[in-house]
């Protein structure tokens, strides 16, 4: 969450280098011939939103450990990925 959602807001240069090194799939389009996506471009913001949603879905059982639906969402998220 920090690398993809918070760092781009404060330090664009560091964010670009970290995205290229650690998460290359978040640096460009879905096909290798597509150009790199700049920080906070619409496609990058969409990826940021997806990343945050996955993090929240997977953290839900920590807060709602007796909720079967929360656990099912977490398990489903891991299964799909």
N, CA, C and O atoms as CSV, one atom per row, in Angstrom:
chain,resi,resn,atom,element,x,y,z
A,1,UNK,N,N,0.830,-1.183,0.000
A,1,UNK,CA,C,0.000,0.000,0.000
A,1,UNK,C,C,0.874,1.246,0.000
A,1,UNK,O,O,0.598,2.201,-0.725
A,2,UNK,N,N,1.924,1.239,0.807
A,2,UNK,CA,C,2.805,2.409,0.871
A,2,UNK,C,C,3.479,2.659,-0.468
A,2,UNK,O,O,3.489,3.784,-0.967
A,3,UNK,N,N,4.037,1.611,-1.044
A,3,UNK,CA,C,4.804,1.750,-2.289
A,3,UNK,C,C,3.939,2.242,-3.445
A,3,UNK,O,O,4.369,3.103,-4.212
A,4,UNK,N,N,2.738,1.713,-3.578
A,4,UNK,CA,C,1.909,2.047,-4.738
A,4,UNK,C,C,0.934,3.187,-4.490
A,4,UNK,O,O,0.549,3.868,-5.440
A,5,UNK,N,N,0.519,3.421,-3.243
A,5,UNK,CA,C,-0.523,4.407,-3.000
A,5,UNK,C,C,-0.049,5.680,-2.321
A,5,UNK,O,O,-0.582,6.751,-2.611
A,6,UNK,N,N,0.920,5.609,-1.441
A,6,UNK,CA,C,1.320,6.785,-0.675
A,6,UNK,C,C,2.573,7.442,-1.240
A,6,UNK,O,O,2.622,8.665,-1.369
A,7,UNK,N,N,3.571,6.660,-1.575
A,7,UNK,CA,C,4.831,7.211,-2.079
A,7,UNK,C,C,4.662,8.086,-3.320
A,7,UNK,O,O,5.316,9.126,-3.397
A,8,UNK,N,N,3.815,7.723,-4.305
A,8,UNK,CA,C,3.678,8.586,-5.491
A,8,UNK,C,C,3.171,9.991,-5.176
A,8,UNK,O,O,3.428,10.923,-5.938
A,9,UNK,N,N,2.465,10.153,-4.079
A,9,UNK,CA,C,1.937,11.468,-3.728
A,9,UNK,C,C,3.025,12.414,-3.232
A,9,UNK,O,O,2.866,13.631,-3.320
A,10,UNK,N,N,4.127,11.874,-2.714
A,10,UNK,CA,C,5.149,12.711,-2.097
A,10,UNK,C,C,6.456,12.787,-2.873
A,10,UNK,O,O,7.089,13.842,-2.909
A,11,UNK,N,N,6.872,11.686,-3.495
A,11,UNK,CA,C,8.172,11.666,-4.174
A,11,UNK,C,C,8.054,10.880,-5.475
A,11,UNK,O,O,8.161,9.654,-5.488
A,12,UNK,N,N,7.834,11.599,-6.556
A,12,UNK,CA,C,7.590,10.961,-7.852
A,12,UNK,C,C,8.807,10.190,-8.354
A,12,UNK,O,O,8.662,9.095,-8.898
A,13,UNK,N,N,9.988,10.739,-8.180
A,13,UNK,CA,C,11.203,10.096,-8.683
A,13,UNK,C,C,11.474,8.767,-7.967
A,13,UNK,O,O,11.758,7.759,-8.614
A,14,UNK,N,N,11.386,8.767,-6.658
A,14,UNK,CA,C,11.585,7.536,-5.888
A,14,UNK,C,C,10.490,6.528,-6.215
A,14,UNK,O,O,10.751,5.330,-6.332
A,15,UNK,N,N,9.288,7.013,-6.357
A,15,UNK,CA,C,8.177,6.123,-6.680
A,15,UNK,C,C,8.399,5.428,-8.018
A,15,UNK,O,O,8.168,4.224,-8.138
A,16,UNK,N,N,8.846,6.182,-9.028
A,16,UNK,CA,C,9.106,5.567,-10.334
A,16,UNK,C,C,10.186,4.501,-10.252
A,16,UNK,O,O,10.050,3.434,-10.850
A,17,UNK,N,N,11.259,4.779,-9.516
A,17,UNK,CA,C,12.336,3.787,-9.416
A,17,UNK,C,C,11.873,2.550,-8.654
A,17,UNK,O,O,12.221,1.430,-9.029
A,18,UNK,N,N,11.094,2.735,-7.589
A,18,UNK,CA,C,10.590,1.581,-6.825
A,18,UNK,C,C,9.599,0.771,-7.647
A,18,UNK,O,O,9.620,-0.459,-7.613
A,19,UNK,N,N,8.722,1.462,-8.394
A,19,UNK,CA,C,7.766,0.732,-9.236
A,19,UNK,C,C,8.499,-0.081,-10.296
A,19,UNK,O,O,8.119,-1.219,-10.573
A,20,UNK,N,N,9.541,0.488,-10.890
A,20,UNK,CA,C,10.295,-0.226,-11.926
A,20,UNK,C,C,11.036,-1.430,-11.352
A,20,UNK,O,O,11.124,-2.469,-12.006
A,21,UNK,N,N,11.567,-1.301,-10.141
A,21,UNK,CA,C,12.332,-2.385,-9.522
A,21,UNK,C,C,11.451,-3.458,-8.907
A,21,UNK,O,O,11.683,-4.647,-9.126
A,22,UNK,N,N,10.450,-3.061,-8.148
A,22,UNK,CA,C,9.697,-4.008,-7.333
A,22,UNK,C,C,8.374,-4.461,-7.940
A,22,UNK,O,O,7.964,-5.605,-7.745
A,23,UNK,N,N,7.709,-3.584,-8.668
A,23,UNK,CA,C,6.412,-3.934,-9.247
A,23,UNK,C,C,6.358,-3.472,-10.703
A,23,UNK,O,O,5.648,-2.516,-11.014
A,24,UNK,N,N,7.096,-4.132,-11.600
A,24,UNK,CA,C,7.126,-3.677,-13.000
A,24,UNK,C,C,5.765,-3.732,-13.690
A,24,UNK,O,O,5.537,-2.988,-14.643
A,25,UNK,N,N,4.852,-4.598,-13.230
A,25,UNK,CA,C,3.531,-4.673,-13.841
A,25,UNK,C,C,2.717,-3.415,-13.563
A,25,UNK,O,O,1.735,-3.161,-14.261
A,26,UNK,N,N,3.097,-2.621,-12.563
A,26,UNK,CA,C,2.385,-1.379,-12.251
A,26,UNK,C,C,2.999,-0.184,-12.963
A,26,UNK,O,O,2.548,0.946,-12.776
A,27,UNK,N,N,4.010,-0.417,-13.767
A,27,UNK,CA,C,4.722,0.685,-14.403
A,27,UNK,C,C,4.257,0.932,-15.833
A,27,UNK,O,O,4.455,2.024,-16.365
A,28,UNK,N,N,3.649,-0.051,-16.454
A,28,UNK,CA,C,3.230,0.105,-17.842
A,28,UNK,C,C,1.848,-0.448,-18.065
A,28,UNK,O,O,1.117,-0.758,-17.125
A,29,UNK,N,N,1.505,-0.566,-19.331
A,29,UNK,CA,C,0.190,-1.090,-19.673
A,29,UNK,C,C,0.152,-2.604,-19.556
A,29,UNK,O,O,1.043,-3.225,-18.976
A,30,UNK,N,N,-0.880,-3.170,-20.110
A,30,UNK,CA,C,-1.043,-4.617,-20.016
A,30,UNK,C,C,-0.244,-5.366,-21.070
A,30,UNK,O,O,-0.091,-6.584,-20.979
A,31,UNK,N,N,0.263,-4.664,-22.057
A,31,UNK,CA,C,1.043,-5.297,-23.121
A,31,UNK,C,C,2.428,-4.653,-23.147
A,31,UNK,O,O,2.539,-3.445,-22.938
A,32,UNK,N,N,3.490,-5.430,-23.400
A,32,UNK,CA,C,4.854,-4.870,-23.375
A,32,UNK,C,C,5.096,-3.727,-24.359
A,32,UNK,O,O,6.000,-2.919,-24.149
A,33,UNK,N,N,4.305,-3.646,-25.424
A,33,UNK,CA,C,4.521,-2.573,-26.392
A,33,UNK,C,C,3.902,-1.246,-25.956
A,33,UNK,O,O,4.142,-0.216,-26.586
A,34,UNK,N,N,3.116,-1.262,-24.898
A,34,UNK,CA,C,2.487,-0.023,-24.423
A,34,UNK,C,C,3.517,0.841,-23.700
A,34,UNK,O,O,4.422,0.304,-23.063
A,35,UNK,N,N,3.400,2.157,-23.784
A,35,UNK,CA,C,4.368,3.034,-23.122
A,35,UNK,C,C,4.195,3.005,-21.608
A,35,UNK,O,O,3.120,2.665,-21.115
A,36,UNK,N,N,5.250,3.360,-20.861
A,36,UNK,CA,C,5.137,3.420,-19.400
A,36,UNK,C,C,4.084,4.440,-18.971
A,36,UNK,O,O,3.893,5.469,-19.619
A,37,UNK,N,N,3.418,4.137,-17.886
A,37,UNK,CA,C,2.382,5.012,-17.360
A,37,UNK,C,C,3.008,5.934,-16.318
A,37,UNK,O,O,3.620,5.453,-15.365
A,38,UNK,N,N,2.867,7.241,-16.481
A,38,UNK,CA,C,3.448,8.162,-15.497
A,38,UNK,C,C,2.703,8.112,-14.167
A,38,UNK,O,O,1.572,7.634,-14.085
A,39,UNK,N,N,3.356,8.611,-13.145
A,39,UNK,CA,C,2.751,8.675,-11.817
A,39,UNK,C,C,1.428,9.428,-11.849
A,39,UNK,O,O,1.304,10.478,-12.479
A,40,UNK,N,N,0.456,8.872,-11.162
A,40,UNK,CA,C,-0.862,9.460,-10.963
A,40,UNK,C,C,-1.640,9.701,-12.258
A,40,UNK,O,O,-2.585,10.489,-12.280
A,41,UNK,N,N,-1.244,9.027,-13.322
A,41,UNK,CA,C,-2.058,9.029,-14.542
A,41,UNK,C,C,-3.312,8.196,-14.251
A,41,UNK,O,O,-3.316,7.427,-13.289
A,42,UNK,N,N,-4.363,8.326,-15.047
A,42,UNK,CA,C,-5.586,7.571,-14.751
A,42,UNK,C,C,-5.371,6.064,-14.588
A,42,UNK,O,O,-5.957,5.455,-13.693
A,43,UNK,N,N,-4.542,5.457,-15.438
A,43,UNK,CA,C,-4.307,4.011,-15.313
A,43,UNK,C,C,-3.555,3.679,-14.031
A,43,UNK,O,O,-3.808,2.641,-13.419
A,44,UNK,N,N,-2.640,4.539,-13.618
A,44,UNK,CA,C,-1.910,4.305,-12.375
A,44,UNK,C,C,-2.837,4.484,-11.174
A,44,UNK,O,O,-2.746,3.729,-10.205
A,45,UNK,N,N,-3.725,5.473,-11.229
A,45,UNK,CA,C,-4.679,5.661,-10.126
A,45,UNK,C,C,-5.625,4.470,-10.025
A,45,UNK,O,O,-6.013,4.087,-8.921
A,46,UNK,N,N,-6.002,3.876,-11.160
A,46,UNK,CA,C,-6.849,2.682,-11.128
A,46,UNK,C,C,-6.112,1.527,-10.453
A,46,UNK,O,O,-6.686,0.798,-9.645
A,47,UNK,N,N,-4.831,1.370,-10.796
A,47,UNK,CA,C,-4.041,0.319,-10.162
A,47,UNK,C,C,-3.899,0.585,-8.667
A,47,UNK,O,O,-3.923,-0.350,-7.867
A,48,UNK,N,N,-3.751,1.854,-8.282
A,48,UNK,CA,C,-3.666,2.218,-6.867
A,48,UNK,C,C,-4.958,1.833,-6.137
A,48,UNK,O,O,-4.912,1.311,-5.023
A,49,UNK,N,N,-6.108,2.091,-6.767
A,49,UNK,CA,C,-7.395,1.759,-6.158
A,49,UNK,C,C,-7.562,0.244,-6.009
A,49,UNK,O,O,-8.046,-0.233,-4.983
A,50,UNK,N,N,-7.159,-0.507,-7.036
A,50,UNK,CA,C,-7.232,-1.969,-6.943
A,50,UNK,C,C,-6.349,-2.494,-5.821
A,50,UNK,O,O,-6.761,-3.372,-5.064
A,51,UNK,N,N,-5.147,-1.964,-5.712
A,51,UNK,CA,C,-4.220,-2.400,-4.677
A,51,UNK,C,C,-4.790,-2.115,-3.285
A,51,UNK,O,O,-4.698,-2.957,-2.392
A,52,UNK,N,N,-5.372,-0.940,-3.101
A,52,UNK,CA,C,-5.948,-0.590,-1.808
A,52,UNK,C,C,-7.146,-1.484,-1.479
A,52,UNK,O,O,-7.321,-1.891,-0.330
A,53,UNK,N,N,-7.965,-1.786,-2.481
A,53,UNK,CA,C,-9.120,-2.644,-2.253
A,53,UNK,C,C,-8.690,-4.053,-1.839
A,53,UNK,O,O,-9.265,-4.639,-0.922
A,54,UNK,N,N,-7.669,-4.593,-2.523
A,54,UNK,CA,C,-7.181,-5.917,-2.143
A,54,UNK,C,C,-6.632,-5.901,-0.716
A,54,UNK,O,O,-6.870,-6.837,0.049
A,55,UNK,N,N,-5.906,-4.856,-0.355
A,55,UNK,CA,C,-5.354,-4.770,0.997
A,55,UNK,C,C,-6.463,-4.711,2.036
A,55,UNK,O,O,-6.373,-5.373,3.070
A,56,UNK,N,N,-7.502,-3.933,1.780
A,56,UNK,CA,C,-8.612,-3.846,2.732
A,56,UNK,C,C,-9.387,-5.150,2.812
A,56,UNK,O,O,-9.789,-5.567,3.898
A,57,UNK,N,N,-9.601,-5.798,1.670
A,57,UNK,CA,C,-10.338,-7.065,1.668
A,57,UNK,C,C,-9.577,-8.137,2.435
A,57,UNK,O,O,-10.179,-8.969,3.114
A,58,UNK,N,N,-8.267,-8.115,2.326
A,58,UNK,CA,C,-7.469,-9.133,3.009
A,58,UNK,C,C,-7.224,-8.813,4.477
A,58,UNK,O,O,-6.873,-9.699,5.256
A,59,UNK,N,N,-7.406,-7.560,4.859
A,59,UNK,CA,C,-7.235,-7.185,6.265
A,59,UNK,C,C,-8.541,-7.302,7.050
A,59,UNK,O,O,-8.521,-7.271,8.280
A,60,UNK,N,N,-9.663,-7.434,6.366
A,60,UNK,CA,C,-10.962,-7.474,7.035
A,60,UNK,C,C,-11.066,-8.576,8.096
A,60,UNK,O,O,-11.602,-8.306,9.170
A,61,UNK,N,N,-10.585,-9.798,7.857
A,61,UNK,CA,C,-10.700,-10.825,8.896
A,61,UNK,C,C,-9.945,-10.481,10.185
A,61,UNK,O,O,-10.282,-11.001,11.249
A,62,UNK,N,N,-8.951,-9.630,10.106
A,62,UNK,CA,C,-8.243,-9.208,11.325
A,62,UNK,C,C,-9.189,-8.440,12.249
A,62,UNK,O,O,-9.133,-8.586,13.470
A,63,UNK,N,N,-10.058,-7.621,11.651
A,63,UNK,CA,C,-10.987,-6.824,12.450
A,63,UNK,C,C,-12.306,-7.540,12.712
A,63,UNK,O,O,-12.918,-7.349,13.762
A,64,UNK,N,N,-12.744,-8.359,11.769
A,64,UNK,CA,C,-14.019,-9.069,11.877
A,64,UNK,C,C,-13.764,-10.569,11.857
A,64,UNK,O,O,-14.234,-11.265,10.957
A,65,UNK,N,N,-13.030,-11.068,12.834
A,65,UNK,CA,C,-12.589,-12.460,12.824
A,65,UNK,C,C,-13.702,-13.459,13.059
A,65,UNK,O,O,-13.496,-14.655,12.851
A,66,UNK,N,N,-14.882,-13.013,13.487
A,66,UNK,CA,C,-15.998,-13.948,13.653
A,66,UNK,C,C,-16.975,-13.878,12.480
A,66,UNK,O,O,-17.991,-14.573,12.476
A,67,UNK,N,N,-16.671,-13.044,11.489
A,67,UNK,CA,C,-17.572,-12.865,10.347
A,67,UNK,C,C,-17.188,-13.812,9.213
A,67,UNK,O,O,-16.113,-13.699,8.624
A,68,UNK,N,N,-18.075,-14.728,8.927
A,68,UNK,CA,C,-17.833,-15.679,7.840
A,68,UNK,C,C,-17.795,-14.964,6.478
A,68,UNK,O,O,-16.941,-15.304,5.658
A,69,UNK,N,N,-18.679,-13.991,6.197
A,69,UNK,CA,C,-18.570,-13.290,4.913
A,69,UNK,C,C,-17.229,-12.554,4.737
A,69,UNK,O,O,-16.669,-12.552,3.641
A,70,UNK,N,N,-16.718,-11.934,5.800
A,70,UNK,CA,C,-15.420,-11.245,5.701
A,70,UNK,C,C,-14.316,-12.252,5.410
A,70,UNK,O,O,-13.425,-11.976,4.606
A,71,UNK,N,N,-14.362,-13.393,6.040
A,71,UNK,CA,C,-13.367,-14.431,5.788
A,71,UNK,C,C,-13.497,-14.978,4.367
A,71,UNK,O,O,-12.496,-15.275,3.715
A,72,UNK,N,N,-14.733,-15.110,3.894
A,72,UNK,CA,C,-14.954,-15.615,2.537
A,72,UNK,C,C,-14.415,-14.644,1.480
A,72,UNK,O,O,-13.849,-15.071,0.474
A,73,UNK,N,N,-14.590,-13.348,1.710
A,73,UNK,CA,C,-14.051,-12.352,0.778
A,73,UNK,C,C,-12.526,-12.434,0.747
A,73,UNK,O,O,-11.922,-12.350,-0.323
A,74,UNK,N,N,-11.905,-12.595,1.906
A,74,UNK,CA,C,-10.462,-12.694,1.983
A,74,UNK,C,C,-9.968,-13.949,1.257
A,74,UNK,O,O,-9.024,-13.877,0.470
A,75,UNK,N,N,-10.582,-15.067,1.510
A,75,UNK,CA,C,-10.186,-16.323,0.878
A,75,UNK,C,C,-10.422,-16.249,-0.634
A,75,UNK,O,O,-9.590,-16.703,-1.420
A,76,UNK,N,N,-11.552,-15.676,-1.030
A,76,UNK,CA,C,-11.826,-15.519,-2.456
A,76,UNK,C,C,-10.823,-14.626,-3.150
A,76,UNK,O,O,-10.421,-14.898,-4.282
A,77,UNK,N,N,-10.416,-13.561,-2.479
A,77,UNK,CA,C,-9.424,-12.648,-3.039
A,77,UNK,C,C,-8.095,-13.362,-3.271
A,77,UNK,O,O,-7.471,-13.206,-4.321
A,78,UNK,N,N,-7.674,-14.136,-2.292
A,78,UNK,CA,C,-6.424,-14.886,-2.441
A,78,UNK,C,C,-6.550,-15.964,-3.514
A,78,UNK,O,O,-5.606,-16.206,-4.266
A,79,UNK,N,N,-7.700,-16.602,-3.586
A,79,UNK,CA,C,-7.912,-17.661,-4.573
A,79,UNK,C,C,-7.877,-17.106,-6.001
A,79,UNK,O,O,-7.272,-17.705,-6.891
A,80,UNK,N,N,-8.516,-15.983,-6.207
A,80,UNK,CA,C,-8.571,-15.391,-7.549
A,80,UNK,C,C,-7.174,-14.944,-7.984
A,80,UNK,O,O,-6.798,-15.114,-9.144
A,81,UNK,N,N,-6.428,-14.387,-7.074
A,81,UNK,CA,C,-5.081,-13.930,-7.447
A,81,UNK,C,C,-4.159,-15.101,-7.600
A,81,UNK,O,O,-2.982,-14.923,-7.911
